[in-house]
């Protein structure tokens, strides 16, 4: 069972105090923020690779053999 599933079940079954629910919410926000950062970093790396590859392809196309 994942972290999110456990929290959801606890919330649905009213197994959490208000304080625990707030702590879980805060933890979930921190995890979301971290996940967004990881995704943004990965996207930036992909964009850099794509730009580098496109620059390499365009450079190869413009060169002519003599």
KAGI-V216668 format. One record per residue. SS is DSSP state (alpha for helix, beta for strand, coil for the rest). Layout:
ss:SS
ss:SS
This chain:
ss:coil
ss:coil
ss:alpha
ss:alpha
ss:alpha
ss:alpha
ss:alpha
ss:alpha
ss:alpha
ss:alpha
ss:alpha
ss:alpha
ss:coil
ss:coil
ss:coil
ss:coil
ss:coil
ss:alpha
ss:alpha
ss:alpha
ss:alpha
ss:alpha
ss:alpha
ss:alpha
ss:alpha
ss:alpha
ss:alpha
ss:alpha
ss:alpha
ss:alpha
ss:alpha
ss:alpha
ss:alpha
ss:alpha
ss:alpha
ss:alpha
ss:alpha
ss:alpha
ss:alpha
ss:alpha
ss:alpha
ss:alpha
ss:alpha
ss:alpha
ss:alpha
ss:alpha
ss:alpha
ss:alpha
ss:alpha
ss:alpha
ss:alpha
ss:alpha
ss:alpha
ss:alpha
ss:alpha
ss:alpha
ss:alpha
ss:alpha
ss:alpha
ss:alpha
ss:alpha
ss:alpha
ss:coil
ss:coil
ss:coil
ss:coil
